[in-house]
Amino acid sequence: MPEALLVFALKYWLVAAVLLFLAILAQVFRPGTRAQMDRHARIPFALEEDRDGRA
């Protein structure tokens, strides 16, 4: 049984990787995501600076 699982994984890893990539693309480019991405992009600049100059 473990050998069959290993053969299956070696045979179809590329298909699984492509499906994962497509799922990530669908998550990123779905409608309504732009506002959320803009908020996330501004996170580093939203922090107040300390007195010693570090953020």
Order of alpha helices (4+ residues) and beta strands (2+ residues): alpha-alpha-alpha
